[in-house]
Amino acid sequence: MSNNKDFKVKNGIQPTVYHEGLGTVVSGTAGYNLAGASYDSKSFSVASQDIYPYAIFFKPDGTKMYSVGDVSNTAYQYTCSTPWDVSTATYDSVSFSIVGQEDLPTGIFFKPDGTQMYISGQRGDDLNQYTLSTAWDLSTASYASKTLSLNQSTNPYGCFFKPDGTKFYSIDAASNRVYQYTLSTAWDVSTGSYDSVSFSIASQDAAATLLYFNSDGTIMYAGGQISSSLFEYSLSTAYDISTAVYSGISYSFASQDISPSGIYFKPDGTQMYFSGLNSSTIFQYSTALTTAELDLSTGSVFEVTPTSDIQVTLSNPAASGTVSGATLLLDGVATSVYDITASSNTTGLLDRTSESTSPAAMFIGDSGNKLYVFDAGSYRVYQYSLSTANDITTATYDSKNFLTGSQDSNPRGLYFTSDGLNMVTVGTSNERVYRYSLSTAWDVSTASYPNDFYSVSAQSTSQRGVFLKSDGTKFYINDDGGNAIEEYTMSTAYVLSTASHTNTFSLGSDTWYGLSFKPDGTSFFIYKNGGLEFREYSMTTAWDTSTASLANTFIIGSSYKGWQGHTWASDGNSFVIYNATDTQYEQYNTASAATITYDTAIEWSGGTAPTAPAIGETDVVTFNTRDGGSTYQGVLAIDGAK
């Protein structure tokens, strides 16, 4: 990175140049990032031990996992051969029955040294303590004859202790409140008493079952089975739930299990686990957040281009009494592409009826610099140049087209290979896929037909899209008549005549138009004939439609307008779809920018931190401290530089 940064600024602000000492940005990781949580596709079933795993706990090194259930009223012990990876768990054939104290256990917790175990339950509305003569070995457990009555609860769930053992917390599914207790002797529940302090989460969930705190007690996590979600609450005083405020951040477990009952975080907060009652399974999630630390001892100007959600922090300021400051150039880039869940129609419309009055397919190629439209009425492929790559509003007709009517008079699909030297079409006149050669890349006026085709009539009589695998060894069609995606393999890359049919993927009873794939072959996209649904199917094995399943759905507009064809921008930041009713093309953004958060020591004018810069823009943020970094004053100096 150079030692200067110059750019234009929107809203009429004069151009600015920075010629100051560049500082070092240190990348790191922070945990407990509930807003950015993602399922790891890792799980472990405990159904062979108990079909209702109400609570879970881990040994601090992640090598042991424990669960408790109410069918057998027993605690079970498991070993993770890879620490913190639940998919590597195996049952130790070690368990401990607590039926003598509780026959509806809902919470489990261990003292950090593994010598004491605590189990709460609904039958006695109490918390019971057990001693382990060998740490973390349930086979050595025995009842310690110590109990704390949870008189405030009639349906207690959850079981959490402050790390020093002087506070205990429980959540109640009847009142939907978290209750706080003090232990006069640490870790001895018989010395516990209610603090007359509680906190309601009823506004978030009316069947509260989940409870946890982050490592320093400044964040509480609570949730339940109505929302199937976990919610985040900020505590202005650590471990004092009377100071809790809902932060507006939550995460839904519904895709895995709608009845979450137990929650646990890895000590550094980078992994999260929950137990589901419906599935009898423990699920694993990533909750790590990338941090960008501005080391003020190394310079005064910093540039950050986030590739994921990040938290900005500052370190090593001047000593208290001396002003220490920094200027951050924060670049807005797309961190998620081909994401139909982020779709928004913000790039305008384009009317191309002067050349094509009945478009059936389209394609963006040449690194986003060309748009091609396949017209069903004239059987021609029309070529346009985009003065701004991938932006259809900048299209101009190149006065170039190619007639395909000699092969098919009812075109329905269009594709170009990545080098621009091959064009592939499909139509319904004779159920064939055709390939054309271009002597000049991306110039359809140089196309010719080399007599290369493949008949798909044995599988399909109504084709609505065609797409090739990036290496030319497979092609796919959308069979509107059979409601399926048909997959073919070519023994010679890009030569259609060498193809053979390899798989049929059923799309159900509805008919679907168009077909496109992610460049890596992990997803394909279609949209519903006569409806508004634009769908993504993900494949666990790339380019193998036999492994496909529905992943996401996006609703296009509010009324059906005769959608006919779609194509993706070359960068995956948007897709374009043809609107036959209004004879227009509509472009939808599908790129997501990184979410930027800031260290809590930073105080902002107006009390609110700035949002992330828009994609393609740079925000300039300044920071100053006079107290050695105890607090910083943050200012958004320039919003939206280009």
C-alpha positions in Angstrom: 0.0 0.0 0.0 1.3 3.4 -0.9 1.8 6.2 1.6 -0.9 8.4 0.1 -4.6 8.0 -0.6 -6.4 10.5 -2.9 -10.0 10.3 -4.1 -13.0 12.2 -5.1 -15.8 12.8 -2.6 -19.5 12.8 -3.4 -21.9 15.6 -2.4 -19.6 18.3 -3.9 -16.8 18.0 -1.3 -13.4 18.8 -2.8 -10.9 16.0 -3.5 -8.7 15.0 -0.6 -5.1 13.7 -0.4 -3.5 12.0 2.6 0.3 12.0 2.9 0.8 10.8 6.5 2.5 7.9 8.2 0.8 4.6 7.5 0.1 2.5 10.5 -0.1 -1.2 10.9 -3.5 -3.0 11.0 -3.3 -6.1 13.1 -5.8 -8.8 12.2 -7.3 -10.9 14.9 -10.4 -12.8 16.1 -13.0 -12.0 18.7 -15.7 -14.3 19.8 -19.4 -14.1 20.8 -20.4 -12.7 17.4 -24.0 -13.8 17.4 -24.9 -11.4 14.6 -22.5 -13.2 12.3 -23.2 -16.8 13.5 -23.2 -19.5 10.9 -24.0 -23.2 11.1 -20.9 -25.4 10.7 -22.9 -28.3 9.3 -21.6 -30.3 12.2 -23.8 -32.1 14.7 -24.0 -35.1 17.0 -27.1 -37.2 17.8 -27.6 -38.2 21.5 -30.8 -40.1 20.7 -29.3 -43.5 21.7 -28.8 -42.1 25.3 -31.8 -39.7 25.7 -34.2 -38.3 23.0 -34.7 -35.1 25.0 -31.3 -33.5 25.6 -32.4 -30.5 27.7 -28.9 -29.1 28.4 -25.2 -29.5 27.4 -21.8 -28.6 28.8 -18.2 -28.9 27.7 -14.9 -29.4 29.5 -12.8 -26.2 29.1 -10.4 -27.9 26.7 -13.3 -29.1 24.5 -12.4 -32.8 24.8 -15.4 -33.8 26.8 -19.1 -33.0 26.3 -22.0 -33.7 28.7 -25.7 -33.7 28.3 -28.7 -34.3 30.5 -32.2 -35.6 29.5 -35.5 -36.1 31.2 -36.4 -39.5 29.6 -33.8 -41.3 31.6 -33.1 -38.5 34.2 -29.4 -39.1 33.6 -26.3 -37.1 32.8 -24.1 -38.5 30.0 -20.4 -38.1 29.1 -18.9 -38.0 25.6 -15.4 -37.6 24.2 -14.6 -35.3 21.2 -11.5 -36.8 19.4 -11.0 -33.3 17.9 -11.6 -30.7 20.6 -14.7 -28.6 20.1 -15.8 -30.6 17.0 -19.1 -32.2 17.9 -19.0 -34.3 14.8 -16.1 -36.3 16.3 -18.0 -37.1 19.6 -18.5 -40.6 20.8 -20.3 -41.8 23.9 -18.0 -42.9 26.7 -20.5 -45.4 28.1 -20.3 -43.3 31.3 -23.4 -41.8 32.9 -24.8 -40.7 36.2 -28.5 -41.0 37.3 -29.9 -38.0 39.2 -33.4 -39.6 39.6 -33.1 -39.5 43.4 -33.0 -35.7 43.3 -34.8 -34.7 40.1 -36.9 -36.5 37.4 -37.2 -33.6 35.0 -33.6 -32.1 34.6 -33.3 -29.1 32.4 -29.8 -27.6 33.2 -26.3 -28.7 33.7 -23.1 -26.9 34.8 -19.6 -27.8 36.1 -17.2 -26.0 38.3 -14.2 -24.9 36.2 -11.9 -27.6 37.8 -14.5 -30.4 37.0 -14.8 -31.4 40.7 -18.4 -30.2 41.1 -21.5 -30.7 38.9 -24.8 -28.8 39.2 -28.1 -29.9 37.7 -31.4 -27.9 37.8 -34.8 -29.3 37.2 -38.5 -28.5 36.9 -39.9 -31.2 39.2 -38.4 -29.9 42.3 -37.8 -26.3 41.0 -34.3 -26.5 42.5 -30.6 -26.7 41.8 -28.7 -29.8 43.1 -24.9 -30.1 43.6 -22.8 -33.2 43.0 -19.1 -34.0 43.8 -16.7 -35.8 41.3 -13.8 -37.5 43.1 -12.0 -37.6 39.7 -12.4 -34.4 37.8 -14.7 -34.6 34.7 -15.4 -38.3 35.3 -19.1 -38.8 35.7 -18.5 -42.4 37.0 -17.1 -40.9 40.2 -20.0 -38.5 40.8 -22.1 -38.5 44.0 -24.8 -36.3 45.4 -23.3 -33.7 47.7 -26.6 -33.2 49.6 -26.6 -29.6 48.8 -29.6 -27.9 47.1 -30.7 -24.3 46.2 -34.5 -23.8 46.0 -35.5 -21.8 42.9 -38.8 -20.6 44.5 -39.2 -17.9 41.9 -39.5 -20.4 39.1 -42.2 -22.9 38.2 -40.5 -24.1 35.0 -36.8 -23.4 35.4 -34.4 -24.0 32.5 -30.8 -23.1 32.0 -28.1 -23.2 34.6 -25.2 -20.6 34.7 -22.6 -19.6 37.2 -20.4 -16.5 37.3 -16.8 -17.8 36.8 -15.9 -17.2 40.5 -18.9 -19.2 41.7 -20.5 -16.3 43.7 -23.5 -15.8 41.4 -26.0 -18.2 39.8 -28.6 -17.6 37.1 -31.7 -19.5 36.0 -34.2 -18.8 33.3 -37.9 -19.7 33.6 -40.1 -20.9 30.7 -43.3 -19.9 32.6 -42.5 -16.3 33.5 -39.9 -15.9 30.7 -37.6 -14.2 33.2 -33.9 -14.6 34.2 -33.4 -14.8 37.9 -30.2 -13.9 39.8 -28.8 -15.5 43.0 -25.8 -14.9 45.3 -23.8 -17.7 46.9 -22.1 -16.5 50.1 -19.6 -19.4 49.8 -18.5 -19.8 46.2 -19.7 -22.9 44.4 -21.7 -24.0 47.5 -25.4 -23.9 46.4 -26.6 -24.5 49.9 -25.4 -20.9 50.7 -27.4 -19.4 47.8 -30.1 -16.8 48.1 -32.3 -14.9 45.6 -31.1 -11.3 44.9 -34.6 -10.1 44.2 -33.3 -9.3 40.7 -34.9 -10.6 37.5 -35.1 -9.6 33.9 -37.9 -10.4 31.4 -37.2 -11.6 27.9 -41.0 -12.0 27.1 -40.8 -9.3 24.4 -38.4 -11.6 22.5 -39.7 -15.1 23.4 -42.6 -16.5 25.4 -41.1 -19.9 26.1 -37.7 -19.1 27.5 -35.3 -22.1 27.7 -31.8 -20.7 26.8 -29.3 -18.8 29.0 -25.6 -18.0 28.8 -23.2 -15.1 29.5 -20.0 -14.1 27.7 -16.7 -14.4 29.4 -16.7 -11.1 31.2 -20.4 -10.9 32.0 -21.1 -7.9 29.9 -23.4 -9.7 27.5 -26.2 -12.1 28.3 -27.7 -14.5 25.8 -31.3 -15.8 26.3 -33.9 -17.3 24.1 -36.5 -19.9 23.7 -38.8 -22.2 21.7 -41.4 -19.8 20.4 -38.9 -17.9 18.3 -36.4 -20.8 18.1 -33.8 -18.1 18.5 -31.1 -16.8 20.8 -31.1 -13.1 21.7 -28.3 -10.8 22.9 -28.5 -8.4 25.8 -25.9 -5.8 26.9 -25.2 -5.4 30.6 -23.8 -2.0 31.7 -22.6 -3.6 34.9 -21.1 -7.1 34.5 -23.2 -10.0 35.7 -25.9 -7.6 37.0 -29.0 -8.5 35.0 -30.9 -5.5 36.3 -28.7 -3.5 33.9 -29.5 -5.6 30.8 -30.8 -4.1 27.6 -31.8 -6.0 24.4 -29.2 -5.1 21.7 -31.4 -6.0 18.8 -29.2 -8.9 17.8 -30.5 -12.5 17.5 -29.9 -15.8 15.7 -32.5 -18.4 14.6 -31.9 -22.1 15.1 -35.0 -23.0 13.2 -33.2 -24.4 10.2 -31.8 -27.1 12.4 -34.3 -27.5 15.2 -37.3 -25.4 16.3 -37.1 -26.5 19.9 -33.7 -25.3 21.3 -33.3 -26.3 25.0 -29.6 -25.9 25.9 -26.9 -23.5 24.9 -23.1 -23.4 25.3 -20.2 -21.2 24.0 -16.6 -22.2 23.6 -14.7 -20.1 26.3 -13.2 -17.7 23.6 -16.7 -17.3 22.1 -15.7 -18.5 18.6 -18.0 -21.5 18.7 -21.6 -22.0 19.8 -23.5 -25.2 20.5 -27.2 -25.9 21.2 -29.2 -29.0 21.9 -32.5 -29.6 20.0 -35.4 -31.5 21.5 -37.1 -32.3 18.2 -34.0 -33.8 16.7 -32.2 -35.2 19.8 -29.1 -33.6 18.4 -26.3 -31.2 19.4 -25.5 -28.6 16.7 -22.3 -26.5 16.2 -21.9 -22.9 14.9 -19.1 -20.5 14.3 -19.4 -17.2 16.1 -15.9 -15.7 15.4 -15.6 -12.1 14.4 -12.5 -10.8 12.6 -10.9 -7.8 14.3 -8.9 -5.0 12.7 -6.7 -3.4 15.4 -5.2 0.0 14.5 -1.8 0.1 16.2 -1.3 3.8 17.0 2.4 3.4 17.8 3.1 2.5 14.1 1.4 5.5 12.3 -1.6 7.8 12.0 -3.3 6.7 8.8 -4.8 3.2 8.4 -6.6 1.6 5.5 -8.9 -1.4 5.9 -10.6 -3.3 3.1 -12.8 -5.8 4.9 -13.4 -9.2 3.3 -15.8 -10.2 6.1 -17.6 -8.6 9.0 -15.1 -6.9 11.3 -14.7 -5.0 14.6 -12.4 -2.0 14.6 -10.3 -1.6 17.7 -7.3 0.7 18.6 -4.2 0.0 20.6 -1.0 1.6 21.9 -2.0 5.3 22.1 0.1 8.0 23.6 0.2 8.3 27.4 -2.7 10.0 29.2 -2.5 13.8 28.8 -1.1 13.6 25.3 -3.4 13.7 22.3 -3.2 10.6 20.2 -5.2 10.2 16.9 -5.8 8.1 13.8 -7.4 8.4 10.4 -9.1 5.3 9.1 -9.8 4.8 5.3 -12.5 2.2 5.4 -13.2 0.7 1.9 -16.6 -0.7 1.0 -16.4 -4.0 -0.8 -18.8 -6.9 -1.5 -18.2 -9.7 1.0 -21.1 -11.9 -0.2 -22.1 -12.4 -3.9 -24.7 -14.6 -5.6 -26.8 -13.9 -2.4 -30.4 -13.8 -3.4 -31.4 -13.2 0.2 -29.8 -9.8 -0.1 -31.6 -8.9 -3.3 -32.9 -5.4 -3.9 -34.0 -3.7 -7.1 -31.9 -0.6 -7.0 -30.1 -0.3 -10.3 -33.0 0.8 -12.5 -34.6 -0.6 -15.7 -33.6 -0.8 -19.3 -36.0 -0.9 -22.3 -34.5 -2.8 -25.3 -37.7 -3.3 -27.4 -36.1 -1.4 -30.3 -34.2 -4.6 -31.2 -35.9 -7.4 -29.4 -39.7 -7.5 -28.8 -39.9 -11.0 -27.4 -36.7 -11.9 -25.6 -36.5 -15.4 -24.3 -33.0 -15.5 -22.8 -30.0 -13.3 -22.0 -26.4 -13.5 -21.0 -23.8 -11.1 -19.6 -20.2 -11.9 -20.7 -16.8 -10.5 -21.5 -16.1 -9.6 -17.8 -19.4 -7.7 -17.7 -18.8 -5.6 -20.7 -21.3 -7.3 -23.1 -25.0 -8.1 -22.9 -26.6 -10.6 -25.2 -30.4 -11.0 -25.8 -31.9 -14.0 -27.6 -35.2 -13.0 -29.2 -37.9 -15.7 -29.8 -39.6 -13.7 -32.5 -36.6 -13.1 -34.8 -34.5 -16.1 -33.7 -31.6 -13.7 -33.3 -29.0 -13.1 -30.7 -28.5 -9.3 -30.2 -25.2 -7.9 -28.8 -24.9 -4.8 -26.6 -21.9 -3.1 -25.0 -22.1 -1.9 -21.3 -20.0 1.2 -20.8 -20.1 0.4 -17.0 -19.4 -3.3 -16.5 -22.4 -5.3 -15.4 -24.7 -2.2 -15.4 -27.5 -2.8 -17.9 -28.6 0.8 -17.7 -25.4 1.7 -19.7 -26.1 -0.7 -22.6 -25.9 0.4 -26.2 -26.7 -1.7 -29.2 -23.6 -2.8 -31.1 -25.6 -3.2 -34.4 -24.5 -6.8 -34.3 -26.7 -9.9 -34.2 -26.7 -13.6 -35.3 -29.6 -15.6 -36.8 -30.1 -19.1 -35.3 -33.4 -19.9 -37.1 -31.8 -22.4 -39.4 -31.3 -24.6 -36.3 -34.2 -23.7 -34.1 -37.1 -21.4 -34.6 -38.2 -21.3 -30.9 -35.2 -20.3 -28.9 -35.3 -20.5 -25.1 -31.8 -20.7 -23.7 -28.4 -18.9 -24.2 -24.9 -19.4 -22.9 -21.3 -18.3 -23.7 -18.1 -20.1 -22.7 -15.7 -18.0 -20.6 -13.3 -17.3 -23.5 -16.2 -15.9 -25.6 -15.4 -18.3 -28.5 -18.4 -20.6 -28.1 -22.1 -19.8 -27.9 -24.6 -22.5 -26.9 -28.4 -22.3 -27.4 -31.4 -24.5 -26.7 -35.0 -24.3 -28.1 -38.2 -26.2 -28.4 -38.6 -26.6 -32.1 -36.6 -29.8 -32.3 -35.4 -30.4 -28.6 -31.7 -29.9 -29.4 -28.8 -28.0 -27.8 -26.6 -26.3 -30.4 -23.1 -24.9 -30.3 -21.7 -22.0 -32.4 -18.1 -20.9 -32.9 -17.1 -17.3 -32.8 -13.9 -16.4 -34.7 -13.6 -13.2 -32.7 -14.3 -13.6 -29.0 -17.6 -12.1 -27.8 -18.5 -10.8 -31.4 -21.7 -12.6 -32.4 -21.4 -11.3 -36.0 -18.4 -13.7 -36.4 -20.4 -16.8 -35.3 -20.8 -19.9 -37.4 -22.4 -23.2 -37.0 -19.9 -26.2 -36.9 -22.7 -28.8 -36.9 -22.3 -29.7 -33.3 -25.5 -30.5 -31.4 -27.1 -32.9 -29.0 -30.7 -34.1 -28.9 -32.4 -33.9 -25.5 -35.7 -35.2 -26.8 -35.4 -38.4 -24.8 -35.5 -36.4 -21.6 -37.2 -33.1 -22.5 -39.7 -31.6 -24.9 -39.9 -28.0 -23.5 -36.5 -26.5 -22.6 -36.2 -23.2 -20.8 -32.5 -22.7 -20.1 -29.0 -24.1 -20.8 -25.8 -23.8 -18.9 -22.3 -25.4 -19.2 -19.9 -26.4 -16.4 -16.9 -24.1 -16.4 -14.5 -26.7 -17.8 -16.9 -27.8 -20.6 -17.4 -31.3 -19.4 -21.1 -31.0 -18.4 -24.1 -29.1 -19.6 -27.5 -28.7 -18.0 -31.0 -27.8 -19.3 -34.2 -26.7 -17.5 -37.0 -29.0 -18.7 -40.2 -27.0 -18.3 -42.3 -29.9 -19.5 -40.9 -32.4 -17.1 -40.3 -30.0 -14.2 -36.7 -31.1 -13.9 -33.1 -30.1 -14.4 -31.4 -32.5 -16.8 -27.6 -33.1 -16.5 -25.3 -34.3 -19.3 -21.6 -35.2 -19.4 -19.4 -34.6 -22.4 -16.5 -36.9 -23.0 -14.8 -34.2 -25.1 -14.9 -30.8 -23.4 -17.3 -28.3 -25.1 -18.3 -30.8 -27.9 -22.0 -31.4 -27.5 -22.1 -34.4 -29.8 -20.0 -36.4 -27.2 -22.6 -35.9 -24.5 -24.6 -38.5 -22.5 -27.4 -38.1 -20.0 -26.3 -38.6 -16.4 -29.0 -37.3 -14.0 -32.5 -35.9 -13.6 -33.3 -33.6 -10.7 -37.0 -33.2 -10.1 -38.3 -29.7 -9.3 -41.7 -31.0 -8.1 -45.1 -30.2 -9.6 -44.4 -26.5 -10.6 -42.8 -25.4 -13.8 -39.7 -23.3 -13.8 -37.9 -21.0 -16.3 -34.3 -20.0 -16.9 -31.1 -21.7 -15.5 -27.8 -20.4 -14.2 -25.1 -21.7 -11.9 -22.6 -20.2 -9.5 -19.1 -20.2 -11.1 -17.9 -22.9 -8.6 -20.9 -25.1 -9.3 -22.2 -25.2 -5.7 -25.6 -23.7 -6.6 -28.0 -23.2 -9.4 -30.9 -20.7 -9.9 -34.3 -20.9 -11.5 -37.6 -19.0 -11.3 -41.2 -20.0 -11.2 -43.4 -20.0 -14.3 -46.4 -17.7 -13.6 -45.1 -16.8 -10.1 -42.7 -14.6 -8.3 -40.2 -17.0 -6.8 -36.6 -16.9 -7.7 -34.9 -20.0 -6.2 -31.4 -21.2 -5.3 -30.6 -24.9 -5.0 -27.3 -25.8 -3.3 -25.3 -28.9 -4.2 -23.1 -30.6 -1.6 -21.0 -31.9 -4.4 -20.2 -29.2 -7.0 -21.9 -29.6 -10.4 -23.7 -32.7 -9.2 -27.4 -32.1 -9.4 -28.2 -35.4 -7.6 -26.9 -33.7 -4.4 -29.1 -30.6 -4.8 -31.6 -29.2 -2.3 -33.5 -26.0 -2.0 -31.4 -23.4 -0.2 -33.1 -19.9 -0.6 -36.1 -18.2 -2.2 -36.4 -14.6 -3.3 -39.8 -13.0 -4.2 -39.5 -10.8 -7.4 -41.7 -7.8 -7.1 -45.3 -7.8 -6.0 -47.1 -9.0 -9.2 -46.3 -11.4 -12.0 -45.0 -9.6 -15.2 -44.2 -12.5 -17.4 -40.6 -13.3 -16.5 -38.8 -15.1 -19.3 -35.0 -15.2 -18.9 -32.3 -14.2 -16.4 -28.5 -13.9 -16.2 -25.9 -13.1 -13.6 -23.5 -10.2 -13.7 -20.0 -11.4 -14.2 -19.0 -10.4 -10.6 -22.0 -12.1 -9.0 -23.1 -8.7 -7.5 -26.5 -8.7 -9.3 -28.8 -10.6 -11.6 -30.9 -9.4 -14.5 -34.4 -10.7 -15.4 -36.6 -9.9 -18.3 -40.1 -8.5 -17.6 -42.3 -9.4 -20.6 -45.3 -7.4 -19.5 -43.4 -4.1 -19.4 -40.9 -5.2 -22.0 -38.1 -4.2 -19.7 -35.0 -5.7 -18.1 -34.8 -5.4 -14.3 -31.5 -5.7 -12.4 -31.3 -6.8 -8.8 -28.4 -6.2 -6.5 -27.3 -9.4 -4.6 -24.0 -8.2 -3.0 -23.7 -7.7 0.7 -21.2 -5.3 2.3 -19.3 -6.1 5.5 -20.9 -5.2 8.8 -18.5 -2.9 10.7 -18.6 -2.6 14.5 -16.4 -0.6 16.8 -14.7 -1.0 20.2 -17.0 0.0 23.0 -14.3 2.5 24.1 -15.1 4.7 21.1 -17.7 7.4 21.7 -19.5 8.9 18.7 -21.0 12.2 18.0 -24.8 11.7 18.3 -24.2 8.4 20.1 -24.4 6.2 17.1 -21.5 4.6 15.2 -21.5 5.1 11.4 -22.7 2.4 9.1 -20.4 0.6 6.7 -19.5 2.4 3.5 -21.4 1.5 0.4 -19.8 -1.0 -2.0 -17.2 0.9 -4.2 -16.9 3.9 -1.7 -14.5 4.8 1.1 -15.5 6.3 4.4 -12.9 8.4 6.3 -13.2 8.0 10.1 -11.1 9.9 12.6 -10.3 8.9 16.2 -8.8 10.9 19.1 -8.0 10.2 22.7 -6.5 12.2 25.6 -6.7 9.7 28.3 -4.4 7.0 27.1 -7.1 5.1 25.2 -9.6 4.6 28.0 -12.0 6.4 25.7 -11.8 7.6 22.1 -13.9 10.2 20.2 -14.9 8.9 16.8 -16.0 11.1 13.9 -17.2 10.2 10.4 -15.1 12.8 8.6 -16.1 11.9 5.0 -19.0 9.8 4.0 -18.7 8.1 0.6 -15.5 8.9 -1.0 -14.8 7.5 -4.5 
